[in-house]
Amino acid sequence: MEDQESEFLTKVFTETGAHIRATDRKSLVVTGSYIGLFSIFLSTLAHTCLTGSSLTLSWLGVAIQSFFLLVGTCIYVMQQWYRAWKEHYIEVSLAIRKEFLNDERMTSNDKIFPYWLRRGVPGSRLSVDNILKYVTVVINFILVVLISYQVLELHQNRNLAILIVVLIILAYIGILFLVQMRIRKGQHLFA
């Protein structure tokens, strides 16, 4: 490979790597903050239950937990977009590398490429991004259960309360399914 091509590829991959790392940091800060806030909420709830104190149920508590659920759902959507864009960056970088240097000419000693561009993108779906996404879904589902419990206990009309709970659960599952189907790496990604 010529020095000019090598220099161009080094700049492209350095820039792409910087964008991926910056997005990683932003995503981890937002997700970590959400998990931390939920941990504080959950530890307070557990402490109340373990000390034998009675839980005070109120519509204000339902509103606050619904707000947390809304924030958690937005974080889940952000995580989906982030993951799709990261996979897109990797695929484009691999296509650029293959344009200049095909797999047959690639050597394992070629140090200008990151490890994931030397042999192609691995097929593994296990990553920190996906694990944090699943943790966010679990946290949100716990909030759905807590909201549902409070609605059942606070609402006077039991049948209407059951209907509201079923609608809340179905709406959350529907949102998860819709986000999963609409934000995929196989689609054209528009911001």
N, C-alpha and C positions, 0 to 999 in steps of 0.2 A: 504494500500500500504506500502511496506517495505521502510525503511529509505534509503537503497541503491538505490532502484528504484526512489524514490523521489529526491534524490540528482542527479542522472543521468538526469532525466527529467528537473530538474531546470537548470542544466548546458546546456543542449541542447537548451532549450527555451531561456535562457539568450543569448547564442551565436547567435541563429537565430534572436532574437529581435535586437541585436546589428548590424547584417548585414542589416536588413531591415531599421533600423534608419539611418545607414551610407549611404545607397543607396538613401533613402528619401532626406537626406541633399544634396547630390551631384545633384540629379535631380532638387531639388528646386533652387539651386544656378544657374545651367545652364539655366533652364526655366525662372527664375526670371530675369536673366541678359538679355536674349533675349527679354522678354516682356518690360523690361526697355529701351533697345536700340530702340525698335520699338516705344515706347511711345515718346521718344525724336524725332525720325524721324517724327512721326505723328503730334506732337505739332508744329514742325517747318513748316511742310506742311500746317497745319491749320492756323498758324500765317501768312504765306505768302498769303493764300487765303483770310483771313479776312481783311488784310490791303489793299487789292486791288492790290497788286503787281502781275505782270504777272509771271506765272510759266515758268521757262526756261527748256525746254525739250531738252534732249541730249541723245545720245547713251551711254555716260558715266553714266548718271543716270539710264538708263536701265540695264547696266552692274552691277552697285552697287546694285540695287534692286534685280537683279537676284542672286547675291551673297548672299544677305540676305535671299532670298527664298530658296537657297540651304542649308544655315545654318539652317533655320527654318524646312526644311524637315528632315535634319539629327537629329534635336532635337525631332521632332515628332517620328522618328524611335526609338530613344533612349527611349522616353517615353513609346512606345509600348513594347519594350523589358523589360524595368524596371517593367511595370505593370504585364507582363506575369510571370516574375521571382518572383515577390512579391506574386502573387496568388499561384505560385508553392511552394514557401517556406511555405505559410500558409497551403496548402493542405498536404504537407509532414509532417509538425508539427502536424497537426490534426491526420494523420494516425499513427504517432509515439505514440501520446497520447492514441489513441484508442487501440493500441497494448498492452499497459500497463494497461489502465483503460477504460473500455467501458462506454457508455453513462448511463447505468442503475446504475453503481457504482459511477458515478460522482455526486458530491454534489456542490451546489452553494457556499458553504463556503470553498471549496478547493482553497486556496490562492496561491498555487505554479504555477497555470496556468494563463496566460493572459486571459482577458475576452473573446477573440475570440476563445479560445480553450476550454472553459468550456462547451459550447453548440453547437459548430460547426460554420462553416463559414456562415454568413448571406448572403442571396441572393441578397441584394441590390447592384446595380451597380453605385449608386451615391457616388462619392468620390472626394477628392481634386485632386487625380491623373487624373481622367477622366475629371474633369472640366478644369484643366490646359492643358490637351491634346486638348480639344475642343477650348480653347482660342488660342493655337498654330495654329490649323487648320484655325481659323478665321483670324488670323494675316497673315498667309501664303496666304489665299485666297484674302485678301486685297492687298497684294503685287502682286498677279497674275493679279488682276484688274488694278492696277497702271501700271504694265509693259505692259499689253495689250493696255491700253489707249495711252501710250507713243509710242508704236509700230505703232498704227493706225495713230497717228499724225505725226510721223517722217518719215515713209516709203512713198516713192513717188508713188509706184504702190499700189493702194487701194485694189485691189483684192488679191494681194499677202499678204498685211498687214492683211486682214481679215482671210486669210488662216492660217497665222502665229499665230494670236490671238486664233483661234479655236484650233489649235494644242497645244498651250501653256495650255489652259484651260483643254483640254482632257488629256494631259500628266499629269497635276497635279492631276486631279481626278483619273486617272489610277494609279498613284503612291500611292495615299491614299488607294484605293481599294486593290492594291497589298500588301501593308504593312499590312492592316487590315486582309487580308486573310492568309498571310504567318506567321504572328506573332500572334498566338492565344494560350490561355492557354491550350487548349485541345490537342495541339501537343506536341511532345517531344521537349524539349528546349535544344538546343545546343548553346554554346557561339560562 
